[in-house]
Amino acid sequence: MTEHMREPVISMRKLEMSYGNKPVLRGVDLEVYAGQIIGYIGPNGAGKSTTVKIMLGLVEGYRGEVRIFGKDIADENIDYKRRIGYVPEVAELYDSLTAQEYLTFIGELYGLEQRKADHKARRLMDKFGLEEVYFNRISSFSKGMRQKVMLISSLLHNPDILFLDEPLSGLDANSVMVVKEILACLAAEGKTIFYSSHIMDVVEKISSRIILLNGGYIVADGSFQELRSQSHEGTLEDIFNELTGFHEHKAVAEKFVSIVQEV
Ligand SMILES: Nc1ncnc2c1ncn2[C@@H]1O[C@H](COP(=O)(O)OP(=O)(O)OP(=O)(O)O)[C@@H](O)[C@H]1O
């Protein structure tokens, strides 16, 4: 079966969103299929988090249609949320809880039995080398340890779609390799991964499809090889600079440093 004969897992039509009178999304059309790892990129403030939060049902007031698992998310049916995992860019963990308390709590929110959530969370912590701190308070955790707890919490209920915002933030080189491999395995199992990041070389390597949002529109959509052959640029960083019309990094840096030196 070709990809386009299947139902999209996510589909957006004419998605528009404004904050006050400031338009952020000006008409985003998108269909995402099971098994895709979408590298979702764009300049700061382009609207990536806004799009993700709309899909998560956290932002209202958008125009257009968003369907997840074939259902319009505006229809008050929140069942789809049980099949979604989310790792936000800034982790809002409950510092006073232990990892065990936090993860079993999240597991229960997603409908797992307490005992099962505990057993699963403990084994996942073990795989990330955190078995010894399972009963410790999150307030004592380093940045990377917190990030691993967030990743585990987003996956406990075995979601079909995973939204990740800078998921490798704070992870050491070994853990980065493990997480990249986990994402590839999940995609091979038919999970859909929506991966937002500014680390272009990682996005280039892990994404099966890259979507570049700029000025409220999708300005590029394809595999890295497709984008590269269209833009005649070498790396994803070069393609990003080209498509967002940015060529002044040296001039901006020089000006910045010259202002720093004005004392
Ligand atoms: N709650 C809000 N109220 C008002 N404006 C907002 C709100 N949330 C986002 N914005 C604005 O919407 C625009 C898009 O923000 P968004 O966080 O979606 O960007 P982003 O692409 O995720 O950026 P970054 O790469 O910096 O994380 C920005 O101009 C931002 O100031």
The ligand as a MOL file (V3000), in Angstrom:
LIG
                    3D

  0  0  0     0  0            999 V3000
M  V30 BEGIN CTAB
M  V30 COUNTS 31 33 0 0 0
M  V30 BEGIN ATOM
M  V30 1 N 0.4650 32.7670 24.7590 0
M  V30 2 C 0.9210 33.6440 23.8520 0
M  V30 3 N 0.4790 34.9090 23.8200 0
M  V30 4 C 0.9070 35.7950 22.9000 0
M  V30 5 N 1.7950 35.4900 21.9270 0
M  V30 6 C 2.2700 34.2370 21.9090 0
M  V30 7 C 1.8680 33.2420 22.8580 0
M  V30 8 N 2.5070 32.0850 22.5880 0
M  V30 9 C 3.2830 32.3420 21.5090 0
M  V30 10 N 3.1480 33.6400 21.1020 0
M  V30 11 C 3.8200 34.2480 19.9460 0
M  V30 12 O 3.6010 33.4420 18.8250 0
M  V30 13 C 4.7810 33.3800 18.0260 0
M  V30 14 C 5.1460 31.9140 17.8240 0
M  V30 15 O 5.5830 31.3710 19.0620 0
M  V30 16 P 5.9770 29.8150 19.1830 0
M  V30 17 O 6.3250 29.5780 20.6080 0
M  V30 18 O 4.9500 28.9790 18.5460 0
M  V30 19 O 7.3070 29.7840 18.2730 0
M  V30 20 P 8.3800 28.6350 18.0510 0
M  V30 21 O 8.4960 28.4340 16.5700 0
M  V30 22 O 8.0450 27.4480 18.8630 0
M  V30 23 O 9.6890 29.3560 18.5800 0
M  V30 24 P 11.0410 28.8150 19.2940 0
M  V30 25 O 11.8600 28.2150 18.2040 0
M  V30 26 O 11.6640 30.0850 19.7990 0
M  V30 27 O 10.6470 27.8740 20.3880 0
M  V30 28 C 5.8310 34.2250 18.7350 0
M  V30 29 O 5.8620 35.4880 18.1240 0
M  V30 30 C 5.3310 34.3320 20.1470 0
M  V30 31 O 5.6800 35.5520 20.7360 0
M  V30 END ATOM
M  V30 BEGIN BOND
M  V30 1 1 1 2
M  V30 2 1 2 3
M  V30 3 2 2 7
M  V30 4 2 3 4
M  V30 5 1 4 5
M  V30 6 2 5 6
M  V30 7 1 6 7
M  V30 8 1 6 10
M  V30 9 1 7 8
M  V30 10 2 8 9
M  V30 11 1 9 10
M  V30 12 1 10 11
M  V30 13 1 11 12
M  V30 14 1 11 30
M  V30 15 1 12 13
M  V30 16 1 13 14
M  V30 17 1 13 28
M  V30 18 1 14 15
M  V30 19 1 15 16
M  V30 20 2 16 17
M  V30 21 1 16 18
M  V30 22 1 16 19
M  V30 23 1 19 20
M  V30 24 2 20 21
M  V30 25 1 20 22
M  V30 26 1 20 23
M  V30 27 1 23 24
M  V30 28 2 24 25
M  V30 29 1 24 26
M  V30 30 1 24 27
M  V30 31 1 28 29
M  V30 32 1 28 30
M  V30 33 1 30 31
M  V30 END BOND
M  V30 END CTAB
M  END
